[in-house]
Amino acid sequence: MSATTPGTVRAHQAAGSQPARTATATRAVVAAVAGNALEFYDFVTYAFFAVYIGKAYFPASTAYASLLLSVAVFGIGFLARPLGGVVFGVMGDRIGRRASLIWTIALMTVGTLGVALTPSYASIGIAAPLIVVIARLVQGLALGGEIGPSSAFLVEAAPAGKRGLYASWTLGSQGAGILVAGLLGLGFSHALSHQEMLDWGWRVPFLLGLLIVPLALYLRRAMPETLHAPAAPAQRTQGAQAQHSGRLVLIAIGVILGGTVSTYLGNYMTTYAITALKMPPVVAMGATVAVGLATLVFSVLGGWLSDRYGRRPVMLWPRIAAAVLTVPAFWLLDARPSSLVLVLVSGFLATLTAISGAASLVAIPEAFARRHRALGMGVAYAVGVSVFGGTTQFIITWLIHATGSAASPAWYAAAASVLTAAAMLAMPETRDRAT
């Protein structure tokens, strides 16, 4: 019998585990893409049809007031995100990533049904906006709980040297949701009259999104669990680790700030084109398609680049470019409001956000210890998106009205990018860390 050294055993174990790890990683991406895309599709479809939703549920004396109420309720959905980040982050770190992700998709389904099936204000009066507000809170709770466990899962399931690429699908799947919502919105805006869109057409995309729920639930039930995989040994006491994690949460919120404002400005571009630039809806929906496609493609590129060159440079330089170029891009769009310029500006700004955001959304979970990862990432993302994403569309709607300038939202986005660039400089480089 030949002798077996410890090194030989480790080599055999590593070789034997690689196919299983690759299969785990593949299933992780498919499950995360399906679930994230569905949840983000459901959540942002509201933004794309805000004009119609405002008239259905929030009638007011002017179109501006109705739209402002509608986007304010869009922001209400963000109030529940921090609670979702805490509840499902704790669940993900104690019970498992898979269980929390199944719960979030179930909650998102309930919230979406509430938005899609509630009768209009004209039919049931004040009950209509109240039900929609509750439905948005449920959606916010679900989406707030989604990012922490799913990001942790992707980072832990990825093969060595590919964590950036795999985790980039957190943002890439959001782009897929935006793209599908935009294509459906473009199709419905072309096929239906304005009155048909107002009466019932805006509800159909919500209901179509629910068709993928059984598949998404099936994929998530089949996900492998990564919570209890071997982790790197702890190098800090519990007190020092808690202090370190608290500091990381604050830095992470700053990192998320600029990308969040840019993302929700991008999601608002269809409504912006209709209301501020006076473009027809069928033309305005092109902005959503451009944003979704750019987010899907360039977030994956950003993840790949972060594996090659590190997280910090890939997230920092596009954010600096966004700080410098967002205002000139809006000046161009305001001066030449054509469909081509709308698509180019929307796609270009979304590209910068996607590359930077993909690197950010892998650097943040990597920076946390495994036992705090879902909670730390979930809270940082939920708070950052709630405070800044939830208010973005309300603020830019007010800015356009108050200043009379269609380019005014760009200044807000540029200022947010400057603050985020500073936070990114404080973020540690995590590419070579063990998970």
Backbone torsions as a table, in degrees:
resi	resn	phi	psi	omega
1	MET	NA	130.5	-178.0
2	SER	-79.9	148.3	178.6
3	ALA	-73.3	146.9	178.9
4	THR	-120.9	118.3	-179.1
5	THR	-86.7	158.2	176.9
6	PRO	-57.2	-36.4	179.1
7	GLY	-64.0	-37.8	178.2
8	THR	-64.9	-41.1	178.8
9	VAL	-60.6	-46.5	-179.4
10	ARG	-62.5	-37.6	-179.9
11	ALA	-64.9	-43.7	179.5
12	HIS	-64.6	-39.9	-179.8
13	GLN	-64.3	-42.5	-179.7
14	ALA	-65.0	-42.4	-179.7
15	ALA	-65.4	-40.6	-178.4
16	GLY	-70.6	-27.8	-176.2
17	SER	-86.7	-15.1	-174.4
18	GLN	-63.1	-46.1	177.4
19	PRO	-60.2	-40.8	179.3
20	ALA	-64.1	-39.6	-179.8
21	ARG	-66.9	-38.0	178.5
22	THR	-65.3	-42.7	178.0
23	ALA	-63.9	-40.1	177.3
24	THR	-60.3	-44.6	-178.7
25	ALA	-64.1	-40.1	179.8
26	THR	-64.4	-45.4	177.7
27	ARG	-62.9	-35.7	179.7
28	ALA	-61.5	-46.0	-179.1
29	VAL	-64.1	-45.2	-178.7
30	VAL	-61.8	-46.6	-178.9
31	ALA	-65.6	-42.0	-179.4
32	ALA	-67.5	-41.2	-179.9
33	VAL	-63.3	-46.4	-178.6
34	ALA	-62.4	-47.8	-177.5
35	GLY	-70.2	-48.2	-179.6
36	ASN	-62.4	-43.4	-179.1
37	ALA	-61.7	-43.3	-179.8
38	LEU	-64.4	-47.4	-176.7
39	GLU	-66.2	-41.1	179.8
40	PHE	-71.4	-36.1	175.5
41	TYR	-57.8	-48.7	-179.3
42	ASP	-61.1	-41.2	-174.4
43	PHE	-71.8	-45.7	-173.9
44	VAL	-85.6	-15.7	175.0
45	THR	-56.0	-33.1	176.1
46	TYR	-56.5	-44.0	-177.8
47	ALA	-64.3	-38.5	-176.8
48	PHE	-67.2	-29.7	-177.5
49	PHE	-110.6	25.5	-175.9
50	ALA	-59.0	-35.3	-179.3
51	VAL	-61.9	-45.9	-178.6
52	TYR	-72.3	-39.2	179.9
53	ILE	-65.0	-38.8	178.3
54	GLY	-59.6	-42.3	-179.5
55	LYS	-72.6	-29.6	-179.0
56	ALA	-76.7	-40.5	-171.5
57	TYR	-111.9	-20.8	-173.0
58	PHE	-131.0	62.4	179.6
59	PRO	-63.4	138.4	-179.1
60	ALA	-143.4	175.3	-175.9
61	SER	-69.5	-24.6	179.1
62	THR	-132.5	157.9	177.5
63	ALA	-63.3	-36.0	178.9
64	TYR	-62.4	-45.5	-179.7
65	ALA	-63.6	-39.9	178.8
66	SER	-63.7	-43.9	178.9
67	LEU	-65.2	-41.1	-178.8
68	LEU	-62.9	-40.5	176.1
69	LEU	-63.7	-39.7	-179.0
70	SER	-64.1	-46.8	-179.4
71	VAL	-72.4	-25.2	174.3
72	ALA	-65.1	-40.3	177.0
73	VAL	-69.8	-32.4	171.3
74	PHE	-57.1	-42.5	177.9
75	GLY	-67.1	-30.4	178.9
76	ILE	-59.0	-33.5	178.4
77	GLY	-58.8	-22.7	-178.9
78	PHE	-81.3	-17.4	-178.2
79	LEU	-63.1	-32.1	-178.0
80	ALA	-86.2	-6.6	-176.7
81	ARG	-62.6	-45.9	178.7
82	PRO	-58.7	-38.9	177.1
83	LEU	-62.7	-43.3	176.6
84	GLY	-62.0	-39.7	178.5
85	GLY	-61.7	-39.6	179.7
86	VAL	-72.7	-51.4	-175.0
87	VAL	-60.5	-51.5	-175.5
88	PHE	-83.0	-20.4	171.6
89	GLY	-67.8	-45.7	176.6
90	VAL	-62.3	-43.4	178.4
91	MET	-60.2	-43.8	-178.8
92	GLY	-64.3	-34.2	-179.0
93	ASP	-84.0	-18.4	-177.6
94	ARG	-108.9	-42.9	-176.6
95	ILE	-97.2	-42.0	179.7
96	GLY	150.4	152.7	179.7
97	ARG	-64.9	-42.3	-173.9
98	ARG	-62.0	-46.8	-177.2
99	ALA	-60.8	-43.1	-178.6
100	SER	-66.4	-36.0	-178.8
101	LEU	-72.0	-29.7	174.9
102	ILE	-68.7	-40.8	179.8
103	TRP	-65.7	-40.1	-177.2
104	THR	-65.2	-39.4	-178.7
105	ILE	-71.0	-32.4	176.4
106	ALA	-66.0	-43.0	178.6
107	LEU	-64.7	-41.1	179.4
108	MET	-61.2	-36.0	177.9
109	THR	-62.1	-44.3	179.1
110	VAL	-62.3	-45.8	-179.8
111	GLY	-63.4	-40.7	-179.7
112	THR	-65.8	-40.3	176.0
113	LEU	-59.7	-38.4	179.6
114	GLY	-62.8	-42.0	179.0
115	VAL	-69.5	-43.0	-171.8
116	ALA	-74.2	-32.0	-170.1
117	LEU	-106.7	-5.7	-179.9
118	THR	-68.7	129.2	176.8
119	PRO	-62.3	162.4	-176.6
120	SER	-73.2	168.8	176.9
121	TYR	-59.5	-36.1	-179.9
122	ALA	-63.9	-25.8	-177.2
123	SER	-88.5	-44.4	-172.7
124	ILE	-125.8	6.5	175.1
125	GLY	70.5	-142.1	-172.7
126	ILE	-63.1	-20.3	178.2
127	ALA	-62.9	-30.5	-177.1
128	ALA	-61.8	-56.9	178.9
129	PRO	-63.7	-31.0	178.5
130	LEU	-65.0	-43.2	178.6
131	ILE	-64.4	-40.8	-179.6
132	VAL	-64.8	-40.0	177.1
133	VAL	-60.5	-45.9	178.8
134	ILE	-61.9	-42.4	179.5
135	ALA	-62.0	-39.3	178.3
136	ARG	-66.9	-35.9	177.0
137	LEU	-64.9	-40.0	177.2
138	VAL	-64.7	-42.9	176.7
139	GLN	-60.5	-42.9	179.5
140	GLY	-63.6	-40.3	177.0
141	LEU	-59.3	-43.1	-178.9
142	ALA	-67.2	-47.4	-176.1
143	LEU	-71.4	-32.1	175.4
144	GLY	-63.7	-30.9	179.5
145	GLY	-88.3	-6.3	-174.8
146	GLU	-78.9	-46.9	-166.3
147	ILE	-67.8	-42.0	-177.9
148	GLY	-59.7	-58.9	179.9
149	PRO	-63.2	-38.2	-177.8
150	SER	-70.0	-38.6	177.1
151	SER	-65.4	-44.0	177.8
152	ALA	-59.8	-42.5	-178.9
153	PHE	-62.3	-46.0	-178.0
154	LEU	-66.4	-41.2	178.4
155	VAL	-62.5	-41.6	-176.0
156	GLU	-77.5	-26.1	-177.1
157	ALA	-90.5	-14.0	-173.9
158	ALA	-70.7	146.7	173.1
159	PRO	-65.0	160.0	179.8
160	ALA	-58.2	135.5	178.0
161	GLY	80.9	1.2	-178.4
162	LYS	-128.2	20.3	-179.3
163	ARG	-63.1	-38.7	178.8
164	GLY	-63.1	-45.0	-179.6
165	LEU	-63.1	-46.9	-177.8
166	TYR	-69.3	-44.7	-178.5
167	ALA	-69.9	-20.1	178.7
168	SER	-63.8	-18.4	178.4
169	TRP	-70.9	-12.5	170.2
170	THR	-57.9	-46.1	178.5
171	LEU	-83.9	-36.1	179.7
172	GLY	-60.7	-37.6	179.0
173	SER	-69.2	-30.7	173.5
174	GLN	-64.3	-40.4	175.7
175	GLY	-61.8	-38.1	177.4
176	ALA	-63.2	-41.2	177.4
177	GLY	-63.2	-43.2	177.8
178	ILE	-62.6	-43.7	-177.7
179	LEU	-62.0	-47.2	179.9
180	VAL	-63.1	-43.2	178.6
181	ALA	-61.9	-40.5	179.2
182	GLY	-66.3	-41.5	179.5
183	LEU	-65.4	-41.1	177.3
184	LEU	-65.6	-41.9	178.1
185	GLY	-62.6	-40.1	178.0
186	LEU	-63.7	-43.6	179.7
187	GLY	-64.2	-45.4	-179.8
188	PHE	-67.9	-37.8	179.1
189	SER	-65.1	-31.3	179.1
190	HIS	-78.8	-36.2	-172.8
191	ALA	-87.0	-26.7	-174.2
192	LEU	-111.2	153.1	174.9
193	SER	-76.3	167.3	178.8
194	HIS	-58.7	-41.3	-178.9
195	GLN	-67.2	-38.8	177.6
196	GLU	-65.8	-40.1	176.0
197	MET	-61.8	-41.2	-178.9
198	LEU	-68.5	-39.9	-175.7
199	ASP	-72.7	-46.1	-174.0
200	TRP	-152.5	-19.5	-172.2
201	GLY	-60.6	-36.4	-177.9
202	TRP	-67.2	-20.8	-178.9
203	ARG	-75.7	-28.5	-171.8
204	VAL	-62.0	-44.2	178.7
205	PRO	-57.9	-35.5	175.9
206	PHE	-61.5	-45.2	-177.4
207	LEU	-69.1	-36.5	178.3
208	LEU	-64.5	-35.6	178.7
209	GLY	-61.7	-28.4	-179.2
210	LEU	-71.3	-15.4	-179.0
211	LEU	-64.6	-24.9	-177.7
212	ILE	-88.2	-5.1	-176.9
213	VAL	-56.5	-48.2	-179.9
214	PRO	-58.2	-41.0	178.9
215	LEU	-65.3	-44.5	-179.0
216	ALA	-63.0	-41.4	177.6
217	LEU	-64.1	-41.1	178.5
218	TYR	-61.1	-45.4	-178.8
219	LEU	-64.3	-38.8	-177.9
220	ARG	-73.5	-32.8	176.6
221	ARG	-66.7	-26.4	-179.2
222	ALA	-90.8	-0.6	-178.7
223	MET	-64.5	139.6	171.5
224	PRO	-72.6	154.9	179.5
225	GLU	-95.6	131.5	-178.6
226	THR	-110.1	-5.0	-174.7
227	LEU	-59.6	-40.7	-171.4
228	HIS	-96.5	12.6	174.7
229	ALA	-68.4	156.4	-178.4
230	PRO	-58.8	135.2	-179.9
231	ALA	-112.2	164.0	175.2
232	ALA	-64.4	144.2	-178.2
233	PRO	-62.9	143.3	179.4
234	ALA	-69.2	139.6	-178.2
235	GLN	-116.7	4.8	-179.6
236	ARG	-130.3	155.4	170.6
237	THR	-69.8	167.2	-178.6
238	GLN	-61.8	-41.5	179.6
239	GLY	-64.0	-44.7	179.3
240	ALA	-66.2	-37.4	179.2
241	GLN	-65.3	-41.2	178.9
242	ALA	-63.8	-41.8	178.5
243	GLN	-64.7	-42.3	178.5
244	HIS	-62.8	-43.0	-179.6
245	SER	-65.4	-39.6	177.7
246	GLY	-61.8	-42.3	177.8
247	ARG	-64.6	-41.1	178.9
248	LEU	-62.5	-38.6	178.8
249	VAL	-60.6	-43.4	-180.0
250	LEU	-64.7	-43.2	177.7
251	ILE	-64.3	-42.0	-178.4
252	ALA	-63.2	-38.4	177.0
253	ILE	-60.8	-41.8	176.5
254	GLY	-63.6	-38.9	178.1
255	VAL	-64.7	-38.0	-177.5
256	ILE	-75.0	-27.3	-173.1
257	LEU	-49.9	-59.9	-174.1
258	GLY	-64.0	-41.8	178.6
259	GLY	-65.2	-35.2	179.2
260	THR	-66.3	-47.6	178.5
261	VAL	-60.2	-44.2	179.4
262	SER	-65.1	-39.5	-179.7
263	THR	-63.0	-47.3	-176.4
264	TYR	-78.6	-21.0	167.2
265	LEU	-67.0	-41.7	176.9
266	GLY	-63.3	-40.4	178.9
267	ASN	-68.2	-20.6	-179.3
268	TYR	-88.7	-7.1	-170.9
269	MET	-59.8	-33.4	177.9
270	THR	-65.4	-49.0	177.3
271	THR	-63.2	-39.1	178.4
272	TYR	-60.7	-43.9	-179.4
273	ALA	-65.5	-35.9	179.9
274	ILE	-72.0	-46.7	-171.2
275	THR	-87.5	-41.2	-175.7
276	ALA	-91.7	-37.1	-177.5
277	LEU	-99.3	-5.9	176.5
278	LYS	60.4	38.0	177.1
279	MET	-88.8	150.3	175.3
280	PRO	-66.8	148.7	-176.7
281	PRO	-54.9	-38.2	-177.9
282	VAL	-64.3	-29.8	175.6
283	VAL	-80.1	-42.3	-176.7
284	ALA	-61.9	-33.4	-179.7
285	MET	-63.0	-18.6	176.6
286	GLY	-60.6	-29.3	178.0
287	ALA	-64.5	-42.0	179.7
288	THR	-64.1	-41.9	177.9
289	VAL	-61.4	-43.8	-179.8
290	ALA	-63.5	-43.1	179.6
291	VAL	-64.3	-45.1	-179.5
292	GLY	-63.4	-45.0	-179.1
293	LEU	-65.4	-44.1	179.3
294	ALA	-63.7	-40.8	179.9
295	THR	-64.9	-42.8	-179.6
296	LEU	-62.7	-49.0	-174.0
297	VAL	-74.4	-48.4	-169.8
298	PHE	-83.9	-17.3	172.0
299	SER	-69.0	-39.0	176.7
300	VAL	-65.8	-40.5	175.2
301	LEU	-61.1	-42.9	178.8
302	GLY	-61.2	-40.4	177.1
303	GLY	-63.4	-42.6	178.5
304	TRP	-63.6	-43.7	178.9
305	LEU	-63.0	-36.2	-179.5
306	SER	-69.0	-27.0	174.0
307	ASP	-70.9	-29.7	-178.1
308	ARG	-87.5	-41.8	-169.9
309	TYR	-115.7	-3.2	179.7
310	GLY	104.1	156.7	-176.5
311	ARG	-72.1	-44.3	-170.6
312	ARG	-63.7	-50.7	-178.8
313	PRO	-63.3	-34.4	-177.4
314	VAL	-72.3	-33.1	177.9
315	MET	-84.1	-25.6	-173.6
316	LEU	-80.8	-50.3	-171.4
317	TRP	-66.7	-41.2	174.4
318	PRO	-64.0	-31.6	178.6
319	ARG	-69.8	-37.3	174.5
320	ILE	-63.5	-42.4	177.6
321	ALA	-60.6	-39.4	178.6
322	ALA	-64.6	-39.3	178.6
323	ALA	-61.5	-36.3	-176.6
324	VAL	-83.4	-35.8	-167.0
325	LEU	-103.5	-11.3	-177.2
326	THR	-63.7	-44.7	-179.0
327	VAL	-63.9	-49.3	176.6
328	PRO	-59.1	-35.4	179.6
329	ALA	-64.2	-40.7	178.3
330	PHE	-71.9	-33.0	174.5
331	TRP	-59.8	-44.3	179.4
332	LEU	-62.0	-45.0	-178.9
333	LEU	-65.2	-38.6	178.9
334	ASP	-68.2	-36.2	-178.3
335	ALA	-78.1	-33.6	-177.4
336	ARG	-130.4	72.7	-175.0
337	PRO	-77.6	74.5	178.0
338	SER	-111.0	167.0	179.8
339	SER	-64.0	-37.6	-179.2
340	LEU	-65.6	-46.9	-179.7
341	VAL	-65.2	-38.8	177.6
342	LEU	-58.9	-47.0	-179.4
343	VAL	-65.9	-42.9	-178.1
344	LEU	-66.0	-45.9	-179.8
345	VAL	-64.8	-46.4	-179.8
346	SER	-61.3	-45.4	-179.3
347	GLY	-67.0	-40.0	-179.2
348	PHE	-64.8	-47.9	179.9
349	LEU	-66.1	-36.4	176.7
350	ALA	-66.2	-33.0	177.4
351	THR	-62.4	-47.1	178.5
352	LEU	-61.1	-43.2	-179.8
353	THR	-65.4	-38.6	-177.5
354	ALA	-67.8	-45.6	-179.1
355	ILE	-63.0	-47.5	179.8
356	SER	-66.4	-44.0	-176.5
357	GLY	-64.3	-37.6	-179.8
358	ALA	-62.5	-44.1	178.4
359	ALA	-66.2	-37.1	-180.0
360	SER	-65.1	-41.2	-174.8
361	LEU	-78.3	-3.1	167.9
362	VAL	-103.3	-33.9	-179.6
363	ALA	-64.2	-38.9	-176.0
364	ILE	-66.5	-53.2	178.5
365	PRO	-64.7	-32.1	177.2
366	GLU	-62.8	-30.8	-175.7
367	ALA	-72.4	-21.0	-179.6
368	PHE	-92.1	147.8	171.9
369	ALA	-64.2	152.9	-175.5
370	ARG	-55.3	-40.9	-174.2
371	ARG	-72.9	-11.8	177.3
372	HIS	-117.4	5.4	-166.9
373	ARG	-67.9	-50.1	-177.4
374	ALA	-64.6	-40.8	179.6
375	LEU	-69.2	-47.2	-178.8
376	GLY	-61.2	-47.7	178.7
377	MET	-66.2	-43.2	-177.9
378	GLY	-62.1	-44.6	-179.1
379	VAL	-68.2	-46.2	-179.1
380	ALA	-60.1	-45.7	-178.2
381	TYR	-68.6	-44.7	-176.8
382	ALA	-65.3	-43.2	179.7
383	VAL	-67.3	-45.4	179.7
384	GLY	-60.2	-44.8	-178.8
385	VAL	-72.9	-35.8	-179.7
386	SER	-64.7	-49.3	-175.7
387	VAL	-70.0	-42.9	-172.8
388	PHE	-101.9	-39.7	177.3
389	GLY	-71.9	-40.8	-176.8
390	GLY	-67.2	-23.6	-179.5
391	THR	-100.4	-11.4	-172.1
392	THR	-59.2	-50.3	-174.3
393	GLN	-68.8	-34.0	175.7
394	PHE	-65.3	-45.4	-177.9
395	ILE	-64.0	-45.0	-176.9
396	ILE	-72.4	-31.2	173.6
397	THR	-63.0	-43.4	178.5
398	TRP	-66.8	-41.8	-178.9
399	LEU	-59.6	-45.4	-179.5
400	ILE	-61.0	-42.9	-179.2
401	HIS	-69.3	-41.0	-175.1
402	ALA	-74.0	-36.8	-176.4
403	THR	-94.2	-21.5	-175.4
404	GLY	73.5	8.9	-178.9
405	SER	-110.5	124.5	178.2
406	ALA	-70.6	-14.1	-179.4
407	ALA	-92.5	-3.2	-174.4
408	SER	-61.0	-32.6	178.8
409	PRO	-60.3	-25.0	-177.1
410	ALA	-64.7	-35.1	-179.9
411	TRP	-65.1	-38.6	178.0
412	TYR	-64.7	-45.5	179.8
413	ALA	-64.7	-39.2	-179.7
414	ALA	-66.0	-41.7	178.5
415	ALA	-63.4	-39.8	177.8
416	ALA	-63.8	-37.5	179.2
417	SER	-66.3	-35.5	177.6
418	VAL	-63.2	-46.3	178.5
419	LEU	-61.8	-39.6	-179.5
420	THR	-68.1	-38.3	177.8
421	ALA	-59.1	-39.3	177.6
422	ALA	-64.3	-41.4	178.5
423	ALA	-65.8	-37.0	179.4
424	MET	-62.9	-32.6	177.7
425	LEU	-66.2	-25.9	178.9
426	ALA	-87.7	-9.8	-178.0
427	MET	-78.0	131.5	-179.7
428	PRO	-70.1	151.7	174.6
429	GLU	-77.3	127.8	-170.9
430	THR	-122.1	3.7	-172.4
431	ARG	-56.7	-39.0	-173.5
432	ASP	-97.7	11.1	178.8
433	ARG	-77.3	148.3	170.9
434	ALA	-74.4	150.2	-179.9
435	THR	-90.2	NA	NA
